[in-house]
Amino acid sequence: MERLEFGYSDNSYDKPGRTTRNKRKWREIESLKEKYRLKKELEELDWAGDFGSGDLEL
């Protein structure tokens, strides 16, 4: 029985730069999400009022 390989072509090649950029973008997005999640959590605990918007760096 033959094995089917989807998305495989002898003429195709991977672009390593593209995947690296995508991973970097997702890391940046996840970092921003974490920053806003932490800020929201601190606001719920009323600790965010003690810090200015520029004081909180992650």
C-alpha positions, -999 to 999 in steps of 0.1 A, spaced: 0 0 0 13 34 -9 18 61 17 3 94 10 22 125 20 0 156 19 17 189 11 49 172 -1 63 182 -35 97 176 -50 97 212 -62 88 228 -29 113 243 -4 110 258 30 117 295 37 134 295 71 131 332 75 94 332 73 89 307 101 113 326 123 94 359 117 61 342 125 75 327 157 89 360 168 56 377 161 37 351 182 62 355 210 56 393 209 18 388 209 20 363 238 42 388 257 16 416 253 -12 393 263 7 383 295 14 420 302 -23 430 299 -33 399 319 -10 408 347 -21 444 347 -58 433 349 -49 409 377 -32 437 396 -61 460 391 -84 434 406 -62 433 436 -60 471 437 -22 470 434 -21 486 400 -31 520 415 3 521 432 22 520 399 22 544 370 16 531 335 53 534 327 65 518 359 53 483 352 78 466 329 79 429 321 
